Amino acid sequence: MSDEALVEALFQARRKGLAPPELADPELIPAERDLRKALELQLAVLERLLASGERLGGWKVGHTSGSRRGMMGKEFRPFGYILDGRIMRSGDTLRHDRITSCFIEPELCVVLGAPLRGEDVDPMTARDAVRAVAPAFELNEARLQPGAGHPAILADGLSNWGIVVGDEVPVRSNLTSTTVELWRDGELVATRTPGDSMDDPFLSLSRLCALLHQYGRGLEPGQRVITGSFCNETVEGPGNWRAVFSGVGEVAVRFS
């Protein structure tokens, strides 16, 4: 399949919520084309979406925590784009069947207050460009069929469907000491304090800048960046989800 055909298939998958079975073939986007080529395809899909009327709302930094940390390379932290139309407010309701095989992750969201670009952005500079932090959920969608390789997952935007964002609070230095409690229908599902098992969010932001720079891109004021999953749960049906982040606040979403 040509690059053009791949981009069209991934574009349609993003719009419809399901990719054709052939995209799960690990030989379709083989590893020898390398992960960075897969990011080129992802950005080409983003351009198709922008041309169709979508707007870019921000980015996710992947593989920054837990067992998936650095799984595609010790220092490699891939990105995925977040569409502005898929940024929900805390308390919003979504139909459960709107997202294919949804899984939910509590994450911290940093909000840019100034442009941030370049391959040499350090964590302190990244922190200075952040205007606020907010509690958030990432909503992921399993668009690809089982068996898809890492390059296909990258090209598909790291499975992002969208995010739910709570109220913004002032920036603080040590975000890895944040504890999150995840609740489903009033029942505590998980409690996590990532500590050293999660990259510092401002380091993640600096890495994102360096990687975007390789593609002639950067971060803009107002964009939101989610920086790493505290835990991961499958959304199996209707229900109410809430995450409480110590010192930051809480975020909630309802699936009907």
PyMOL commands that set and color helices and strands:
alter all, ss='L'
color gray80, all
select helices_A, chain A and resi 3-16+21-24+31-33+35-51+66-68+84-86+96-98+123-128+150-155+195-197+201-213
alter helices_A, ss='H'
color red, helices_A
select strands_A, chain A and resi 56-61+79-83+87-89+93-94+102-112+130-141+160-165+180-184+187-192+224-229+233-234+239-245+249-255
alter strands_A, ss='S'
color yellow, strands_A
deselect
rebuild
show_as cartoon
